[in-house]
Amino acid sequence: MIKKLLLPVIIALFISIACISASYADTSSPDRTITDALGRELTIPAEITSVVSTAPPTTMTLYLIAPELMVGWNSALTDLSRKYIPEKYQTIPVVGGWFGKTDGNYETFIDLNPDIIFEGRTITGDPTDINAVEDKQTRFGSIPLITVQDTANISGYAKPISFIGTALGKEEKATELIAYYEKALETVKDTVSQIPEEGKVAVYYAEGPDGLATDPSGSQHAMLIDYCGGKNVAETTITPGYGMTPVSLEQVLTWNPEVIIASDSTFASSVLSDPLWKDVPAVQSGRVYGVPITPFSWFDRPPGTNQIPGLYWMLHTLYPEKYSTEQLKEKITEFYSSFYGIELSASELNGLLKDVPVYE
């Protein structure tokens, strides 16, 4: 009888001991599971210590969130870029990738031995070709290849920023970047909503050394013009991929742009005194602006999170009476300090914001 009464007590005691033992056991796992933009479940290390991307838009986001984890740039840094990149990140090797007209080398990526590789998509936004991704995964072997939604929509960067932050264990920095970005979107949207259609500025995006290539409305390369309330005057087709549709000066004269945004600083510097362009309204009024490009372009190439400060810059450039120079200076200073790790001096900031930027 006593034995029967003691049996439940003994069983309960063993269960308690087991639970206590389990609570002190090492239950941490060296791995975790993540679902990428294609819905693929991948096992990755619990702590990421090294990462590389196959394309520049994703690399831009990596640099803003976790530059210390990067083990590769997709293309060589220019001398201008180096002026605004801390020295410790300038020595990260150039590895190429799969973007634009560039084809990467698998062995180069494998030799880096990264914990994970990010695979972005730059044209349609979402990666769709799962067979191509799986083929790459096979070539990369055991290194997880994680697809990212690299949206080509200026208003859609929050999702990939959040995803990358979570994958890298950098949620706090990602949240900070999203807060800055969403405030920029809100500021631009609220300001543009007060501008009547007839009051919107006609804009020509001049690309190349002679200014006679462009990207029309709807192109991923000119989306800041659309979003910031400009009327892209280019009546031409979108050239897929790298863009830069050739046009003639006669077409530009017909389009009558009030503002020219120039990707090439030499063109931006010379066009105001070029007799061939003298009848263009933007030239007559002196409203020609070179794109700030350091450490990375605020406007284009790549289209990605590097464009975030460009939201404020484009708003001010098109509508300086609605968004002041002082407001712009405050937001650019904040972005460079928080996300590029650069404390801009007054002269550096003024140089960046000149009609044709000057880099010190």
C-alpha positions in Angstrom: 0.0 0.0 0.0 2.8 2.3 1.0 4.7 1.5 -2.2 1.6 2.3 -4.2 1.3 5.7 -2.5 5.0 6.5 -2.9 5.1 5.6 -6.6 3.4 8.9 -7.9 5.7 10.9 -5.6 8.8 9.2 -7.0 7.7 9.7 -10.6 7.0 13.4 -9.9 10.4 13.7 -8.3 12.1 12.3 -11.4 10.1 14.6 -13.7 11.2 17.6 -11.5 14.9 16.6 -11.7 14.6 16.1 -15.5 13.1 19.6 -15.9 15.8 21.2 -13.7 18.5 19.4 -15.7 17.0 20.6 -18.9 16.8 24.2 -17.7 20.6 24.1 -17.1 21.4 22.3 -20.3 22.9 24.2 -23.3 19.9 24.5 -25.6 21.4 27.1 -27.9 21.7 26.0 -31.6 24.5 27.1 -33.8 22.0 27.5 -36.7 18.6 29.0 -37.5 16.2 28.8 -40.3 15.2 31.8 -42.5 12.7 32.0 -45.4 13.9 34.1 -48.3 12.1 36.2 -50.9 11.3 33.1 -53.0 9.9 31.2 -50.0 13.0 28.9 -49.8 13.8 27.8 -46.2 17.5 28.0 -45.6 19.6 27.1 -42.6 22.1 29.8 -41.7 24.4 30.4 -38.7 22.8 31.8 -35.6 25.4 34.6 -35.7 26.5 36.0 -39.0 30.1 37.2 -39.1 30.6 37.6 -42.9 28.4 38.4 -45.8 28.6 39.3 -49.5 26.0 40.2 -52.1 25.8 39.4 -55.8 24.6 42.8 -56.8 25.1 46.5 -55.9 21.6 47.4 -54.6 21.8 44.8 -51.9 25.4 45.8 -51.2 24.3 49.4 -50.6 21.9 48.2 -47.9 24.6 46.0 -46.3 26.9 48.9 -46.1 24.3 51.1 -44.4 23.3 48.4 -41.9 26.5 46.3 -41.2 29.6 47.4 -43.1 31.7 45.5 -40.6 30.3 42.2 -41.9 31.0 42.8 -45.6 33.7 40.8 -47.3 33.2 42.1 -50.9 32.4 45.1 -53.0 30.7 44.5 -56.4 32.8 47.1 -58.2 35.9 49.1 -57.5 35.5 52.2 -55.3 36.3 55.5 -57.1 38.6 58.0 -55.7 35.6 60.2 -54.9 33.9 57.3 -53.0 37.0 56.8 -50.9 36.8 60.4 -49.6 33.6 59.5 -47.7 34.2 55.9 -46.8 36.2 55.1 -43.6 39.6 53.6 -44.5 38.9 50.2 -42.9 36.1 49.6 -45.5 38.2 50.7 -48.4 40.3 47.6 -48.2 37.4 45.2 -48.7 38.1 43.3 -51.9 36.3 43.8 -55.2 34.5 40.6 -56.1 32.2 41.5 -59.0 28.8 39.9 -59.2 25.8 39.3 -61.4 24.3 42.7 -62.4 23.9 45.0 -65.5 26.5 43.8 -68.0 28.6 42.0 -65.4 28.9 38.3 -64.9 30.4 37.1 -61.7 32.8 34.3 -60.9 31.6 31.6 -58.5 35.1 30.7 -57.2 35.8 34.3 -56.3 32.8 34.3 -54.0 33.4 30.8 -52.6 37.0 31.7 -51.8 35.7 34.5 -49.5 34.0 31.8 -47.4 31.2 34.0 -46.3 28.5 32.8 -43.9 25.8 33.7 -46.3 25.4 35.3 -49.8 22.6 37.7 -50.7 21.1 37.4 -54.1 19.2 40.6 -55.1 17.0 41.4 -58.1 17.1 44.9 -59.5 14.6 45.1 -62.5 11.2 43.7 -61.5 11.8 43.9 -57.7 11.0 40.4 -56.7 13.2 37.5 -57.6 11.1 35.1 -59.8 13.4 32.6 -61.5 13.7 29.9 -58.8 15.5 27.6 -61.2 18.3 30.2 -61.8 18.6 30.7 -58.1 18.8 27.0 -57.4 21.4 26.6 -60.1 23.5 29.3 -58.4 22.9 27.6 -55.0 24.3 24.4 -56.4 27.4 26.2 -57.7 27.9 28.0 -54.3 27.7 24.6 -52.6 27.0 24.7 -48.8 27.0 28.5 -48.6 23.4 29.6 -48.2 22.2 31.9 -51.1 19.4 34.1 -49.8 17.2 35.9 -52.3 16.2 39.5 -51.3 13.4 41.7 -52.6 15.5 44.4 -54.2 12.5 46.5 -55.3 12.9 49.0 -58.1 10.2 51.1 -56.4 11.6 54.1 -54.4 8.7 53.7 -52.0 9.4 50.0 -51.4 12.7 49.8 -49.6 11.5 49.1 -46.1 10.8 45.4 -46.6 14.3 44.5 -47.9 16.0 46.7 -45.2 14.0 44.9 -42.5 14.7 41.5 -44.0 18.4 42.0 -44.3 18.6 43.5 -40.8 16.8 40.4 -39.4 19.1 38.0 -41.3 22.2 39.7 -40.0 21.0 40.1 -36.5 21.1 43.9 -37.0 17.5 44.7 -36.3 18.2 47.9 -34.4 20.2 49.5 -37.2 17.7 48.4 -39.8 14.9 49.9 -37.8 16.8 53.2 -37.5 17.3 53.3 -41.3 13.7 52.5 -42.0 12.6 55.3 -39.6 14.8 57.8 -41.5 13.6 56.5 -44.9 9.9 56.5 -44.1 10.2 60.1 -42.7 11.7 61.1 -46.0 8.9 59.5 -48.0 6.3 61.1 -45.8 8.0 64.6 -46.1 8.2 64.3 -49.9 4.6 62.9 -50.3 3.1 65.6 -48.1 5.0 68.4 -49.9 4.2 67.2 -53.4 0.5 66.7 -52.6 0.2 70.4 -52.2 1.6 71.2 -55.7 -1.0 71.4 -58.4 -0.3 69.5 -61.6 0.2 72.7 -63.6 2.8 73.8 -61.0 5.0 70.8 -61.3 8.5 71.3 -62.8 9.5 69.9 -66.2 12.7 67.9 -65.7 15.2 66.3 -68.1 17.6 63.6 -66.8 20.8 64.1 -68.8 23.1 61.1 -68.8 26.5 60.6 -70.3 29.3 63.1 -71.1 27.2 64.9 -73.8 23.9 64.7 -71.9 22.2 63.0 -74.8 21.1 59.8 -73.1 18.2 59.6 -70.7 15.6 57.5 -68.8 11.9 58.4 -69.1 9.1 58.3 -66.5 8.6 54.8 -65.2 12.3 53.8 -65.5 13.9 52.6 -62.3 16.8 55.0 -63.1 14.6 58.1 -63.0 12.1 57.3 -60.3 13.2 60.1 -58.0 11.9 62.6 -60.5 8.5 61.0 -60.5 8.2 60.5 -56.8 9.4 64.0 -55.9 6.8 65.7 -58.1 8.8 66.4 -61.2 7.4 65.9 -64.8 9.9 63.8 -66.7 9.9 65.4 -70.1 11.6 62.5 -72.0 9.1 61.1 -74.5 11.1 57.9 -75.4 11.1 54.2 -74.6 12.6 52.6 -71.6 15.8 50.8 -72.4 15.7 47.6 -70.2 18.4 46.9 -67.7 21.1 49.6 -67.7 18.9 52.2 -69.3 20.4 55.3 -70.9 18.2 55.6 -74.0 20.0 57.8 -76.7 18.2 61.0 -77.7 19.0 64.0 -79.8 19.5 67.7 -78.8 16.6 68.5 -81.1 14.3 66.3 -78.9 15.6 68.0 -75.8 14.8 71.4 -77.3 11.3 70.2 -78.1 10.7 69.0 -74.6 11.6 72.4 -73.0 12.9 71.2 -69.6 12.9 73.8 -66.8 15.4 71.7 -64.8 18.2 69.4 -65.9 19.5 66.7 -63.6 22.9 65.6 -64.9 24.7 62.4 -64.0 28.0 63.6 -65.4 29.6 66.5 -63.6 31.7 67.6 -66.6 28.5 68.0 -68.6 26.8 69.8 -65.7 29.8 72.2 -65.5 30.0 73.0 -69.2 26.5 73.0 -70.5 25.6 76.5 -69.2 28.2 77.9 -71.6 27.6 75.6 -74.5 26.0 77.5 -77.4 24.3 74.4 -78.7 22.2 74.2 -75.4 21.6 77.9 -75.0 17.9 77.7 -76.0 17.0 75.1 -73.4 14.9 76.8 -70.7 16.9 75.1 -67.9 20.2 76.4 -69.3 18.8 79.9 -69.7 17.7 80.0 -66.1 20.8 78.2 -64.8 18.8 75.3 -63.3 21.3 72.6 -64.1 22.3 70.3 -61.2 24.9 67.6 -61.0 24.0 64.5 -58.9 26.0 64.1 -55.7 27.8 60.8 -56.1 29.9 60.2 -53.0 30.2 57.8 -51.4 27.4 56.6 -53.6 25.0 58.3 -56.0 22.0 60.0 -54.4 20.0 59.5 -57.6 20.8 56.4 -59.6 23.2 53.6 -60.4 22.6 51.7 -58.5 18.9 52.3 -57.8 18.7 51.4 -54.1 18.9 52.6 -50.5 21.8 54.9 -51.5 19.0 57.0 -53.0 17.4 57.7 -49.6 19.2 61.1 -49.0 18.3 61.9 -52.6 14.7 62.1 -51.7 15.3 65.2 -49.7 17.9 66.5 -52.3 15.5 66.1 -55.2 12.6 67.7 -53.3 14.8 70.7 -52.6 16.3 70.9 -56.1 12.9 70.9 -57.7 11.0 73.0 -55.1 13.5 75.0 -53.0 10.8 77.4 -51.9 9.0 74.4 -50.3 12.0 72.6 -48.8 14.8 74.9 -47.7 18.5 74.6 -47.9 18.7 74.5 -44.1 16.2 71.6 -43.9 18.2 69.7 -46.5 21.5 70.3 -44.7 20.1 68.9 -41.4 18.8 65.7 -43.1 22.0 65.1 -45.1 24.2 65.6 -42.1 22.1 63.1 -40.1 22.2 60.5 -42.8 26.0 60.7 -43.3 26.6 60.5 -39.6 24.2 57.8 -38.8 24.6 55.5 -41.8 27.9 56.3 -43.5 29.8 57.0 -40.3 31.0 60.3 -41.6 30.8 63.6 -39.7 30.6 66.2 -42.5 32.3 69.5 -42.0 30.5 72.7 -43.0 32.6 73.0 -46.1 32.1 69.4 -47.1 28.4 69.7 -46.7 28.3 73.0 -48.7 30.4 71.3 -51.4 28.0 68.4 -51.7 25.1 70.8 -52.1 26.5 73.0 -54.8 24.7 73.0 -58.2 27.7 71.0 -59.4 29.0 69.2 -56.3 32.5 69.8 -55.1 34.2 67.1 -53.1 36.8 67.9 -50.5 
